[in-house]
Amino acid sequence: MHRTILVKIASYRDDELPKTVASLLRAAKYPERLRFAIVHQYGPETQTMLDMYRDDMRFRLHDMNWREARGVGLARQLSDRLYDGEDFFLQIDSHMRAKQDWDESLEQEWMQLNDPRGILSSYPPAYHYDEHDEEVYEASNPNRLVPHELHSGFIPIFFGKELPKTTSKRGAFAAGGLQFGPGQVCLDVEYEPRICFIGEEFVHSMRLYAAEYRVYSVEGRVLSHLYLRSQNQKNAHHFWQDFQGDTELAQVYTAMNTLSHQVIRGYFEGREGLSSAQVSAFEDFVGVDIATGKVHEATYQIPDMPMATDDSWRARTIEMISQQ
């Protein structure tokens, strides 16, 4: 008997969502073992897009008008709460495509880790639309998330840097748009609901590490992602643009962002969710000095993890290098 997979999707006014779901179902080797936990933050243009699945027992839908949306953290937490004992979880974004037998491929790759607390995660390859609205798929090699810039002067954000063939798959940072691992994660490390958007990946990675889960790069490139949506998706809606463009919701958005930054600083300083010792241990493992925004001198050489086992590396940190 093949084990079940809970596919977690947080969607915001995204007309790619039904195409994503159809792709997953069509390409799965065992579509009957899939379950979907979809937080459907709809607008008038997307409200009915999932109606075809409402009587399908594999689907659990949490519908929410876009004006009630409160950021990616809350949406992902709501999808966590739709977990019902599935063997595995797959967290993806709502604008993705699947290759044939993606489910079997991910499960086999996870089994090869021989780590019951392992999570496969890295940035997936891209697809985009050409001038004829045909999907074009781009190839990419396995990557590891590395910090390469600071958002708002203090939040590390990531770039997917190619993983050398001689380097271990063990990484440190989990990509919000692609995670595969044991379903128990949905209970053990429920998403932080107060993080609006930027900072989601860094904080969740900290919390996974503290809960003794381990991140590994994905070798099989079986899922593709639509990046640069403003350029590649005609009807793309963005949470931050919609809210900032609405007189009433602009104030809500400002308050959300303020709280989000406060919560992230709390995690970074060992005052929120994690102890100072846990934060320090994570910094040593990943080679990021959170207070200074600097990184281990070997970061961009992609060595085996951990980056360090004590704090002597902090004397030789370097500024983050923006990757291209």
C-alpha positions in Angstrom: 0.0 0.0 0.0 1.4 3.3 -1.0 1.6 6.0 1.6 -0.4 9.2 1.4 0.9 12.7 0.6 -0.7 15.9 1.8 -0.1 18.6 -0.8 -0.2 22.0 1.1 -0.8 25.0 -1.1 -1.4 28.6 0.1 -2.9 30.5 -2.9 -3.6 34.2 -3.3 -5.9 35.3 -6.2 -3.8 33.0 -8.5 -5.3 31.8 -11.7 -2.4 29.3 -12.0 -3.8 27.3 -9.1 -6.2 25.1 -11.0 -3.5 24.4 -13.6 -1.1 23.5 -10.7 -3.6 21.1 -9.2 -4.4 19.5 -12.5 -0.7 19.0 -13.3 -0.1 17.3 -9.9 -3.1 14.9 -10.4 -2.3 14.2 -14.1 1.4 13.5 -13.5 1.2 11.6 -10.3 1.9 7.9 -10.5 -0.6 7.3 -7.6 -3.1 10.1 -7.7 -5.4 8.2 -5.4 -2.9 8.6 -2.5 -2.8 12.4 -2.8 -4.6 14.7 -0.4 -4.8 18.5 -0.8 -4.8 21.2 1.8 -5.5 24.4 -0.1 -5.9 27.8 1.5 -7.8 29.6 -1.2 -7.5 33.3 -0.7 -9.8 34.2 -3.6 -10.8 37.3 -5.5 -13.9 37.6 -7.7 -11.8 36.4 -10.7 -10.7 33.2 -8.9 -13.5 32.4 -6.5 -15.0 29.4 -8.4 -11.8 27.9 -9.8 -11.8 25.0 -7.4 -15.5 24.2 -7.5 -14.8 21.0 -9.6 -13.0 19.5 -6.5 -15.4 20.4 -3.8 -17.0 16.9 -3.8 -13.6 15.1 -4.1 -12.8 13.5 -0.8 -9.1 14.1 -1.4 -9.5 17.9 -1.1 -9.7 20.0 2.0 -10.3 23.7 1.1 -10.1 26.7 3.4 -11.8 29.5 1.5 -11.0 33.1 2.4 -11.9 36.4 0.7 -8.7 38.2 -0.4 -9.5 41.1 1.9 -9.3 38.8 4.9 -5.8 37.5 3.9 -3.1 38.3 6.5 0.1 37.1 4.9 1.9 33.9 3.9 2.6 32.8 7.5 -1.1 32.6 8.4 -2.0 30.9 5.1 0.7 28.3 5.6 -0.4 27.7 9.2 -4.0 27.2 8.1 -2.8 24.6 5.6 -0.8 22.9 8.4 -4.0 22.6 10.4 -5.7 20.7 7.5 -3.2 17.8 8.1 -4.9 14.6 9.0 -2.3 12.0 9.6 -0.8 11.7 6.1 2.5 9.9 5.8 4.2 12.8 3.9 3.6 16.4 3.2 4.5 18.4 0.1 4.5 22.1 0.5 4.5 24.0 -2.8 3.3 27.4 -4.2 0.1 27.7 -6.3 2.0 28.4 -9.6 3.9 25.1 -10.2 4.0 22.2 -12.6 4.9 18.6 -12.1 6.8 16.0 -14.2 5.6 12.5 -14.7 5.7 10.3 -11.5 6.8 13.2 -9.4 5.2 11.6 -6.3 7.2 8.3 -6.6 10.4 10.3 -7.4 10.2 12.4 -4.3 9.3 9.5 -2.0 12.2 7.4 -3.3 14.6 10.3 -2.9 13.4 10.9 0.6 13.8 7.2 1.4 17.4 7.3 0.2 18.2 10.0 2.8 17.8 7.2 5.4 16.8 10.0 7.8 13.3 9.9 9.3 13.5 13.6 10.2 14.8 14.6 6.8 13.1 17.3 4.6 13.9 17.7 0.9 13.9 21.4 0.0 15.5 23.7 -2.4 14.5 26.1 -5.2 12.8 24.3 -8.1 13.6 25.0 -11.8 11.6 27.6 -13.6 8.9 27.6 -16.2 7.5 30.6 -18.1 5.1 31.4 -20.9 6.4 32.3 -24.4 4.8 34.8 -26.8 2.3 32.1 -27.8 1.3 31.4 -24.2 3.0 28.0 -24.3 4.8 26.8 -21.2 8.6 26.8 -21.5 10.5 24.7 -19.0 14.1 25.7 -18.0 16.6 23.2 -16.8 18.6 23.7 -13.6 20.9 21.7 -11.4 20.3 20.9 -7.7 20.9 23.9 -5.4 21.4 24.9 -1.9 19.8 28.0 -0.5 22.5 30.6 0.6 21.9 34.0 2.1 22.9 36.7 -0.3 21.1 39.9 0.6 19.5 41.6 3.6 15.9 42.8 3.3 15.0 45.8 5.4 18.6 45.8 6.6 18.3 42.7 8.8 16.4 39.8 7.2 18.6 37.4 5.2 17.0 36.4 1.9 18.2 33.5 -0.3 19.6 32.5 -3.7 19.7 29.0 -5.0 23.4 28.3 -5.6 24.3 25.2 -7.5 25.3 22.3 -5.3 28.7 20.9 -6.3 28.7 17.1 -7.1 31.3 16.6 -4.4 29.2 18.4 -1.7 26.8 16.6 0.6 23.1 17.2 0.1 22.7 18.3 3.7 21.7 22.0 3.8 20.2 24.3 6.3 17.5 26.5 4.8 14.0 25.4 3.6 12.4 27.0 0.6 8.8 28.1 1.2 7.7 26.9 -2.2 9.1 23.3 -2.1 9.4 21.1 0.9 8.8 17.3 1.1 9.1 15.2 4.2 7.3 13.4 7.0 3.7 14.6 7.6 4.4 14.9 11.3 6.2 18.2 10.5 2.8 19.8 10.1 2.2 19.2 13.8 5.7 19.6 15.1 6.6 22.9 13.3 3.4 24.7 12.5 4.1 27.9 10.5 4.5 31.2 12.4 1.3 33.0 11.4 2.5 36.5 12.2 5.1 36.7 9.5 3.7 38.7 6.6 6.0 37.6 3.8 9.8 38.3 3.8 11.5 36.3 6.6 9.2 33.3 6.3 12.0 31.0 5.0 14.7 32.1 7.5 12.5 31.8 10.6 10.9 28.5 9.5 14.4 27.1 8.9 15.4 28.1 12.4 12.4 26.4 13.9 12.9 23.2 11.9 16.5 23.1 13.1 15.5 23.6 16.7 12.9 20.8 16.3 15.7 18.5 15.1 14.6 18.3 11.5 17.3 18.2 8.8 17.1 19.9 5.4 18.6 18.3 2.2 18.8 19.6 -1.3 16.4 18.1 -3.9 18.2 16.2 -6.7 15.1 15.2 -8.7 13.9 18.3 -10.6 10.3 17.1 -10.9 8.5 20.3 -9.9 8.9 23.6 -11.7 8.0 27.1 -10.5 6.7 30.3 -12.2 9.1 33.0 -11.0 8.9 36.7 -11.8 5.1 36.5 -12.0 4.6 40.2 -12.9 6.5 39.5 -16.1 5.3 35.9 -16.7 1.7 35.9 -15.6 -0.8 38.2 -17.3 -3.3 38.2 -14.4 -0.9 38.0 -11.5 -2.2 39.5 -8.2 0.2 40.3 -5.4 -0.9 40.5 -1.8 1.3 43.5 -1.0 0.2 45.5 -4.1 -3.5 44.8 -3.6 -3.4 45.9 0.1 -1.2 48.9 -0.5 -3.5 50.0 -3.3 -6.6 49.9 -1.1 -7.3 52.9 1.2 -8.7 50.7 4.0 -6.3 47.8 3.7 -3.1 49.9 3.4 -3.2 50.6 7.1 -3.8 46.9 7.8 -0.8 46.1 5.6 1.4 48.6 7.5 0.4 47.1 10.8 1.0 43.5 9.5 4.5 44.4 8.3 5.4 46.2 11.6 4.3 43.2 13.6 6.0 40.8 11.3 9.3 42.6 11.7 8.9 42.7 15.5 8.3 38.9 15.5 11.2 38.2 13.3 13.5 40.3 15.5 12.2 38.4 18.5 13.2 35.1 16.9 16.6 36.4 15.9 17.3 37.7 19.4 16.1 34.5 21.2 13.0 36.2 22.7 10.4 34.6 20.5 9.9 30.8 20.2 13.6 29.9 20.5 16.1 30.3 23.2 19.3 32.3 22.8 21.3 29.0 22.9 19.2 27.6 20.0 19.7 30.7 17.9 23.4 30.6 18.5 23.6 26.9 17.6 21.7 27.6 14.4 24.0 30.5 13.5 27.0 28.2 13.9 25.4 25.5 11.8 24.4 27.8 8.9 27.3 30.3 9.2 25.2 33.4 9.5 25.9 36.0 12.2 22.4 37.4 12.5 23.3 40.5 14.5 25.8 41.8 11.9 24.3 40.3 8.8 27.6 38.8 7.8 28.3 35.2 6.8 30.9 32.5 7.2 33.9 33.1 4.8 33.3 29.8 3.0 29.6 30.3 2.4 29.7 30.8 -1.4 32.1 27.8 -1.9 29.2 25.6 -0.8 31.1 23.3 1.6 29.6 20.3 3.5 27.4 21.3 6.5 27.7 22.3 9.3 29.5 25.5 8.5 31.0 25.6 12.0 30.7 23.7 15.3 31.8 26.6 17.6 31.9 30.4 17.3 35.5 30.9 16.2 34.2 31.6 12.6 32.7 34.9 13.6 36.1 36.6 13.7 36.4 35.9 9.9 32.9 36.7 8.6 32.4 38.4 5.3 29.7 40.7 3.9 26.9 38.9 2.0 27.6 38.7 -1.7 24.6 39.2 -4.0 24.3 36.2 -6.3 23.1 36.3 -9.9 
